[in-house]
Amino acid sequence: MTVTYTYDADGNLTSRTDASGTTIWTFDELNRESTRTPQNGAQTLLAYTPGGDVDYYTDPNGKTDYTWDAAGCLDFLTDPAGKKTDFDYNNNDKRTKTVYPGGTTQTVTLDESNRPKAVKAVSGTNTLVDLSYTYGYGTGGATDGTKIRTRTDNAAKLTLSYSYDSQGRLSYAKEADTAGTRKASWLYCWDKAGNLTHYDSSATSCPTTPTFGYNDASQLISRSGSTDGWAYDKSGNELAATPGTGYARSSETWSDHSQLKTITTSGTTRDAVHAGTDNSERTKLGDTWFHHTALGLTGTTTAGTDTGFIREPAGTLNSMRTGGKSHYYLTDATGNILGLVDETGARTHTYAYNPTGRARTTTETIPQLYRFAGT
C-alpha cells in the first residue's frame, strides 16, 4: 500500500491518502489546524482566541466551548449539551479542583513539589474517591522522587506500597490493611535488557529459573519452558501468542508498514485498518470505527451506536457521551480512570487495577474504552 501526502506552500500537510482513505486538512494564517475532514467526511473545526488558545471545537458530537482565565488556564469547558465543567488552579497554575455538571467535585492536593498527595471526589454527601500518596526523595532509579511510594485508599483503609529496582522498574508492590496485614502483593522480575521474566502474586523474591523467555531481539518466545504459540515475522511483528493470562492471539497479519491487518482471539477474526504508516491511528477494528481528531480520539461507532469523547484542548478526557447522556471521568494521581458519574452525580462506572493495569474490579452501566494509564 502506497501512502501519499500533499502539502501547502508553508509545509503544512493538507491531504493524506492511505489504507483508510483520504484525510484533508486546512490551516489558518498562523499555520494552525482549522478543519480536518477524515475518510468518513465527518469534518472537525477548531477556532482560536486572539491569545492563541482554542476558543471552540466542533465535530459530530457538537460544539465544545472553552473559556480561559487571565493566566491562560482553562477556566470552563461547556460541552455540546450546554453542561459546564469548572476548573480551579493554585498559584503555580496547577489544577486543584474540577467541578462537573451535577456538582461532583474532584480535588487534588499538591505537595511543595507540585506532586499530588491527595485526590478526593465527592458528590453531595457521597465520597467517591479518597486517596493519599507519599513519595521518596532521590535521583537514582530506586529512590526517584517522581515515583509514588505509597497509595492509600482511605475509604477501603488499604495502603499499596511500591518498590523499584536500580533501573526505576517496579519490582514489588504490597497491599496491606491498617494493621499491616498483607491483603495482596505483586512481584515483578526483569532481565538486564528490561524484559519481564517473572510475575508472582505471592512470592517476595525472584526465582532462579525465569517464567518468561526471550530471544536476542527481546521477543517473548516461551512461558514456563513452553515455546508453543509464539511466532513472529521477519520484521518482528507478532504472528501468534499464548500469554497465559489474557487472550491468546493467532492468525495475525500485517501490512507493508507493519500495521496490524487481521487478528484472531477467542475464535473470532477481526480486521484492522490504520491511517498513515504506523499503528498510532487505528480507524477500524472488527465492527468498531474510531474517529481521530487534533484533540485525540473523540468518537467510536460500533454496530451503528455512536460514543463521543469530550476533551480539553490538550486532549485530557472530560466526559463520554452516548445515547444523549454524558458521563464524567474520575481519575487518580496518575490519570487512571477510577470511575464515571452521570449528569446527576450518580456513579455509573467503577474500576480497580493491579499495579500494572490488570483489572481487579470492573463495573459499568455502559461500555467505554478508557481504563489504566500507568503507575
C-alpha positions, 0 to 999 in steps of 0.5 A: 500500500502506497501512502501519499501526502500533499502539502501547502506552500508553508509545509503544512500537510493538507491531504493524506491518502492511505489504507483508510482513505483520504484525510484533508486538512486546512490551516489558518494564517498562523499555520494552525489546524482549522478543519480536518475532514477524515475518510468518513467526511465527518469534518472537525473545526477548531477556532482560536482566541486572539491569545492563541488558545482554542476558543471552540471545537466542533465535530459530530458530537457538537460544539465544545466551548472553552473559556480561559482565565487571565493566566491562560488556564482553562477556566470552563469547558461547556460541552455540546449539551450546554453542561459546564465543567469548572476548573480551579488552579493554585498559584503555580497554575496547577489544577486543584479542583474540577467541578462537573455538571451535577456538582461532583467535585474532584480535588487534588492536593499538591505537595511543595513539589507540585506532586499530588498527595491527595485526590478526593471526589465527592458528590453531595454527601457521597465520597467517591474517591479518597486517596493519599500518596507519599513519595521518596526523595532521590535521583537514582532509579530506586529512590526517584522522587517522581515515583509514588511510594505509597497509595492509600485508599482511605475509604477501603483503609488499604495502603499499596506500597511500591518498590523499584529496582536500580533501573526505576522498574517496579519490582514489588508492590504490597497491599496491606490493611491498617494493621499491616496485614498483607491483603495482596502483593505483586512481584515483578522480575526483569532481565538486564535488557528490561524484559519481564521474566517473572510475575508472582502474586505471592512470592517476595523474591525472584526465582532462579529459573525465569517464567518468561523467555526471550530471544536476542531481539527481546521477543517473548518466545516461551512461558514456563519452558513452553515455546508453543504459540509464539511466532513472529515475522521477519520484521518482528511483528507478532504472528501468534501468542499464548500469554497465559493470562489474557487472550491468546492471539493467532492468525495475525497479519500485517501490512507493508508498514507493519500495521496490524491487518487481521487478528484472531482471539477467542475464535473470532477474526477481526480486521484492522485498518490504520491511517498513515504508516504506523499503528498510532491511528487505528480507524477500524477494528472488527465492527468498531470505527474510531474517529481521530481528531487534533484533540485525540480520539473523540468518537467510536461507532460500533454496530451503528451506536455512536460514543463521543469523547469530550476533551480539553484542548490538550486532549485530557478526557472530560466526559463520554457521551452516548445515547444523549447522556454524558458521563464524567471521568474520575481519575487518580494521581496518575490519570487512571480512570477510577470511575464515571458519574452521570449528569446527576452525580450518580456513579455509573462506572467503577474500576480497580487495577493491579499495579500494572493495569490488570483489572481487579474490579470492573463495573459499568452501566455502559461500555467505554474504552478508557481504563489504566494509564500507568503507575 
